[in-house]
Amino acid sequence: MNVKISDLMSKNVVTTTRVQTVGQARSLMEEYGIHALPVVNDSDKPVGIVTSIDLRNAPSDLVKVKDVMTQTILTIPQYNGPHQAARLMRKHHVHHVIVMHDKVV
């Protein structure tokens, strides 16, 4: 059986923007029971990622997401296999990648 990332990934992705606060991002993570949020621009293009660790290390809930997010993101097409995502995460020592419809940013 050929399982694709699209078979396993979350379908309703919750995102945040650079101008939202750490407190707002934290509330989203708590509400949806997640540990990372893709940070998107006005065109919904991913420009970063913010994780629960980033939020935990933030000096205040009033700090903007742009000040604590990781700007270097790893993306993978949804038609790739989960083993490819695992290899990418292992190689770069990360726990989250952003799944794209067809192309890598």
MOFENTA-V748195 format. One record per residue. RES is the residue in one small letter. NEAR is the number of other ideal C-beta (glycine too) atoms within 12 Angstrom. Layout:
RES | NEAR
RES | NEAR
This chain:
m | 6
n | 11
v | 16
k | 19
i | 29
s | 21
d | 17
l | 17
m | 23
s | 21
k | 11
n | 8
v | 24
v | 25
t | 32
t | 38
t | 27
r | 29
v | 19
q | 30
t | 24
v | 33
g | 20
q | 27
a | 42
r | 30
s | 18
l | 28
m | 27
e | 16
e | 12
y | 19
g | 11
i | 26
h | 22
a | 35
l | 40
p | 35
v | 39
v | 27
n | 20
d | 11
s | 10
d | 17
k | 20
p | 35
v | 28
g | 34
i | 36
v | 44
t | 29
s | 24
i | 19
d | 31
l | 34
r | 16
n | 16
a | 25
p | 13
s | 14
d | 18
l | 16
v | 24
k | 25
v | 38
k | 24
d | 24
v | 33
m | 36
t | 29
q | 19
t | 16
i | 29
l | 30
t | 30
i | 35
p | 23
q | 27
y | 21
n | 28
g | 20
p | 23
h | 16
q | 23
a | 33
a | 18
r | 16
l | 26
m | 22
r | 14
k | 13
h | 18
h | 9
v | 23
h | 20
h | 33
v | 33
i | 37
v | 33
m | 25
h | 20
d | 14
k | 15
v | 20
v | 25
